[in-house]
């Protein structure tokens, strides 16, 4: 945990900040045949699809490429 705290305290520079209430296609590419994203008042709903087995998958890629150390933060609601 001390290594995490050390890295977390670095002076990070924000490169991408997504509120989740605009057109998600501006910053993201969705990968997955049944995957879908829809915007709501609370943010983006990201779904791999309707099948609970391995029939659905989804990856959300940024359009921008990043190099070096990367820190990702997000809020998740089930």
BAFI-3210 file (N, C-alpha, C; in Angstrom, 3 decimals, decimal comma, padded with zeros to 6 digits):
// residues 78
n [1|2|3|4|5|6|7|8|9|10|11|12|13|14|15|16|17|18|19|20|21|22|23|24|25|26|27|28|29|30|31|32|33|34|35|36|37|38|39|40|41|42|43|44|45|46|47|48|49|50|51|52|53|54|55|56|57|58|59|60|61|62|63|64|65|66|67|68|69|70|71|72|73|74|75|76|77|78]
n.u [000,829|002,041|003,600|001,609|000,438|002,626|002,945|000,435|000,494|002,005|002,627|000,276|-000,792|-003,707|-004,965|-007,177|-010,491|-013,529|-016,866|-019,091|-021,561|-021,835|-021,366|-020,060|-018,510|-016,658|-014,296|-013,837|-013,649|-015,707|-015,504|-016,778|-019,194|-021,869|-021,853|-022,739|-023,225|-024,819|-025,913|-026,781|-028,403|-026,782|-024,374|-022,365|-023,703|-022,311|-022,257|-021,722|-023,389|-026,400|-026,146|-025,373|-023,373|-020,185|-020,693|-020,771|-018,783|-016,804|-014,822|-013,586|-011,929|-009,606|-009,480|-007,248|-003,729|-001,560|001,540|004,174|003,938|000,730|-002,284|-005,432|-008,661|-011,953|-015,495|-017,564|-020,640|-022,747]
n.v [-001,196|001,205|001,801|002,318|004,627|006,365|006,607|007,609|010,148|011,654|014,429|014,575|015,092|016,051|014,564|013,658|014,208|013,081|013,739|012,229|012,970|013,953|013,546|010,521|009,444|011,274|011,052|008,340|004,877|002,198|-001,248|-004,306|-006,605|-006,696|-004,705|-001,662|001,844|004,283|007,554|009,012|011,006|010,593|009,832|007,785|004,713|001,680|-001,216|-004,670|-006,290|-008,331|-011,039|-013,261|-015,174|-016,004|-014,760|-012,070|-009,174|-006,278|-003,445|-000,287|002,050|004,758|007,531|009,067|008,541|007,541|008,001|006,906|007,056|006,290|007,214|006,181|007,130|006,461|006,513|003,970|002,387|-000,146]
n.w [000,000|000,598|-001,657|-003,535|-002,371|-002,547|-005,372|-006,016|-004,962|-006,679|-008,917|-010,952|-014,331|-015,875|-018,734|-020,087|-019,464|-018,740|-018,564|-019,048|-019,973|-022,511|-026,097|-026,324|-028,329|-029,148|-027,645|-027,374|-028,520|-029,162|-028,662|-029,476|-030,395|-029,449|-027,670|-025,958|-025,407|-023,525|-022,730|-019,613|-017,073|-014,911|-015,966|-018,202|-019,396|-019,658|-021,421|-021,981|-023,344|-023,840|-023,097|-020,532|-020,368|-021,882|-024,280|-024,822|-024,945|-024,156|-024,851|-024,100|-025,794|-025,723|-027,976|-028,149|-027,934|-025,326|-023,594|-021,387|-017,763|-016,460|-014,979|-014,031|-013,222|-012,144|-011,582|-010,498|-010,798|-009,932]
ca.u [000,000|002,891|003,979|000,436|000,341|003,730|002,623|-000,786|000,812|002,760|001,974|-000,287|-001,351|-004,921|-004,928|-008,521|-011,488|-014,806|-017,992|-020,056|-022,875|-021,806|-021,222|-018,915|-017,721|-015,591|-013,075|-013,775|-014,036|-016,304|-015,169|-017,635|-020,319|-023,149|-021,605|-023,437|-023,081|-025,852|-025,719|-027,882|-028,115|-025,735|-023,158|-022,469|-023,991|-021,420|-022,771|-021,108|-024,445|-027,472|-025,902|-024,588|-022,220|-019,056|-021,115|-020,674|-017,586|-016,711|-013,636|-013,727|-010,595|-009,513|-009,000|-005,911|-002,712|-000,804|002,824|004,679|003,109|-000,679|-003,175|-006,825|-009,655|-013,332|-016,528|-018,277|-021,883|-023,311]
ca.v [000,000|002,392|002,119|002,955|005,980|007,136|006,913|008,405|011,520|012,352|015,580|014,069|016,070|015,511|014,561|013,376|014,294|012,751|013,896|011,173|013,487|014,428|012,501|009,711|009,115|012,263|010,618|006,888|003,914|001,037|-002,510|-005,400|-006,714|-006,406|-003,656|-000,392|002,929|005,322|008,602|009,306|012,160|010,214|009,477|006,790|003,320|000,880|-002,575|-005,622|-006,935|-008,963|-012,441|-013,325|-016,049|-015,365|-014,329|-010,623|-008,537|-004,866|-002,664|001,124|002,565|006,200|007,899|009,610|007,612|008,084|007,366|007,139|006,603|006,602|007,006|006,181|007,197|006,477|006,137|002,792|002,074|-001,369]
ca.w [000,000|000,635|-003,039|-004,120|-001,827|-003,129|-006,768|-006,049|-004,556|-007,721|-009,531|-012,196|-015,268|-016,495|-020,201|-020,573|-018,400|-019,368|-017,643|-019,315|-020,339|-023,895|-027,101|-025,923|-029,514|-029,335|-026,964|-027,184|-029,557|-028,510|-029,306|-029,002|-031,330|-028,791|-026,677|-026,180|-024,434|-023,599|-021,737|-018,708|-016,218|-013,959|-016,692|-019,264|-019,098|-020,495|-021,345|-022,898|-024,114|-023,073|-022,764|-019,293|-020,528|-022,571|-025,612|-024,955|-024,391|-024,540|-024,480|-024,448|-026,086|-025,955|-029,312|-027,957|-027,451|-024,207|-023,327|-020,038|-016,646|-016,660|-013,826|-014,480|-012,152|-012,608|-010,630|-010,983|-010,108|-010,462]
c.u [000,867|003,347|002,820|000,324|001,418|003,416|001,399|-000,528|001,639|001,942|001,460|-000,878|-002,544|-004,828|-006,308|-009,461|-012,854|-015,922|-019,052|-021,421|-022,937|-021,729|-019,943|-018,005|-016,591|-014,267|-012,850|-014,154|-014,521|-016,016|-016,006|-018,886|-021,669|-023,033|-022,407|-023,110|-024,256|-025,598|-026,979|-027,508|-026,979|-024,424|-023,425|-022,830|-023,219|-021,821|-022,093|-022,158|-025,384|-027,209|-024,981|-023,399|-021,111|-019,424|-020,998|-019,374|-017,572|-015,394|-013,890|-012,322|-010,641|-009,046|-007,566|-004,976|-001,902|000,503|003,242|003,747|001,680|-001,452|-004,603|-007,719|-011,045|-014,254|-017,326|-019,518|-022,453|-024,808]
c.v [001,251|002,786|002,808|004,408|006,886|007,551|007,818|009,877|012,296|013,515|015,174|015,196|015,431|015,675|014,341|013,392|014,142|012,841|012,806|011,659|014,039|013,258|011,722|009,400|010,109|011,773|009,111|006,119|002,670|-000,213|-003,610|-005,447|-006,363|-005,282|-002,400|000,585|003,859|006,310|008,764|010,551|011,867|009,830|008,428|005,426|002,509|-000,579|-003,453|-006,329|-007,725|-010,399|-012,523|-014,270|-015,269|-014,825|-012,840|-010,147|-007,082|-004,285|-001,243|001,711|004,087|006,434|008,421|008,525|008,289|007,314|007,681|006,583|007,104|006,286|007,154|006,205|007,176|006,107|005,005|002,599|000,837|-001,238]
c.w [000,000|-000,768|-003,754|-003,660|-002,417|-004,569|-006,878|-005,731|-005,591|-008,270|-010,915|-013,025|-015,967|-018,017|-020,810|-019,385|-019,052|-018,348|-017,857|-019,733|-021,762|-024,859|-026,819|-027,093|-029,768|-028,756|-026,962|-028,439|-028,825|-029,326|-028,670|-029,854|-030,712|-027,769|-027,003|-025,053|-024,617|-022,462|-020,901|-017,908|-015,249|-014,634|-017,747|-018,688|-020,132|-020,337|-022,387|-023,751|-023,227|-022,625|-021,555|-019,392|-021,253|-023,949|-025,842|-024,324|-024,840|-024,035|-024,942|-024,569|-026,198|-027,382|-029,244|-027,436|-026,367|-024,057|-021,898|-018,986|-016,825|-015,390|-014,333|-013,249|-012,776|-011,460|-011,257|-010,125|-010,743|-010,579]
res [x|x|x|x|x|x|x|x|x|x|x|x|x|x|x|x|x|x|x|x|x|x|x|x|x|x|x|x|x|x|x|x|x|x|x|x|x|x|x|x|x|x|x|x|x|x|x|x|x|x|x|x|x|x|x|x|x|x|x|x|x|x|x|x|x|x|x|x|x|x|x|x|x|x|x|x|x|x]
***
